[in-house]
Amino acid sequence: MLLIRPSSSLLRHAIAFRSLATHSLSKAERGKQLAAYRAVDEMLDSSLEKGIIGLGSGSTIEHAIERIHQRKDLHSVVYVPTSFQTKRLILHYNLRLGNIDQYTSVDLTIDGADEVDANLNAIKGGGACLFQERLVAQASKKFVLIADERKKSDKLGSKYLRGIPIEIVPMALQTVLFNIQNMWENATVRLRMATPTDKAGPVVTDNGNLILDCQMGPIDDPVNVYRDIKLLTGVVDVGLFCNMAEVAYFGGLEDEKVDIWYKQKSGKGSTVVRS
Ligand SMILES: O=C[C@H](O)[C@H](O)[C@H](O)COP(=O)(O)O
């Protein structure tokens, strides 16, 4: 039998990545691209030559990786992925792939978000990636969010209406559902299902777990909601990223503007400045 070994370029093309050509971008994609490019250009510089950078997951981060690919001065940096998707993109663009096992201290992580509030707290996990994202973000000295302007919010849960993503161990499905429903009577919790033409049954995360989406309306106290859900046995992670981001870049849909929200130290705490 003749075995044909595909060349690496064939392998690369076998993976369907989205076309990110600027001329064909929708307004939303252009907004994501603006935020991603600006964040890469401002947050990553050549002095990071031997740096370790974490890369989040989702559609916005694809633009950031494309920008890193364009910036030849950033090719000696090691990139730590937070998902299967991001790992494939790092390989696709021939960037240096690292692993959180090797680098427990990361210089900076850039990641997308589903919603960002006025304190830079975020909902994440719309694409079922949250556990690895938190793992890498927590190991990072700086955590930077990128999104289009539709993700700006006054209160988490008022823009991203699908609910808080919760990653759970499959065996704990019924008990976690029961406990959440008991704790928040008005919450609606659903097991996230895959698109039936792609896969029958539930969405399975990169870690072999399931995702619940927990709708509870606008959230007054995301820190406590995060903690209460996280403490339930069987919960691997909760898509509320509180007090983690230092800066968020939002790309405009109607103009070429990028709004930047960043934390500034004031007294004992910090305030978020908008520019
Ligand atoms: O699970 C996915 C991640 O948390 C993403 O970073 C988040 O959902 C934002 O994704 P996107 O950039 O596609 O809006």
The ligand as a Tripos MOL2 file, in Angstrom:
@<TRIPOS>MOLECULE
LIG
   14    13     1     0     0
SMALL
NO_CHARGES

@<TRIPOS>ATOM
      1 O1        -15.0310   30.8690   24.7450 O.2       1 LIG1
      2 C1        -14.5830   31.7830   24.1350 C.2       1 LIG1
      3 C2        -13.7890   32.8860   24.6760 C.3       1 LIG1
      4 O2        -14.0140   33.1920   26.0060 O.3       1 LIG1
      5 C3        -13.8480   34.1150   23.7840 C.3       1 LIG1
      6 O3        -12.7520   34.9060   24.1120 O.3       1 LIG1
      7 C4        -15.1240   34.9390   23.9140 C.3       1 LIG1
      8 O4        -16.2530   34.1290   23.7460 O.3       1 LIG1
      9 C5        -15.1680   36.0700   22.8900 C.3       1 LIG1
     10 O5        -15.1940   35.5210   21.6250 O.3       1 LIG1
     11 P1        -15.2470   36.3990   20.3110 P.3       1 LIG1
     12 O6        -13.9570   37.0970   20.1780 O.co2     1 LIG1
     13 O7        -15.4810   35.3900   19.2160 O.co2     1 LIG1
     14 O8        -16.4050   37.3320   20.4470 O.co2     1 LIG1
@<TRIPOS>BOND
     1     1     2 2
     2     2     3 1
     3     3     4 1
     4     3     5 1
     5     5     6 1
     6     5     7 1
     7     7     8 1
     8     7     9 1
     9     9    10 1
    10    10    11 1
    11    11    12 2
    12    11    13 1
    13    11    14 1
@<TRIPOS>SUBSTRUCTURE
     1 LIG1         1 GROUP 0 **** ****
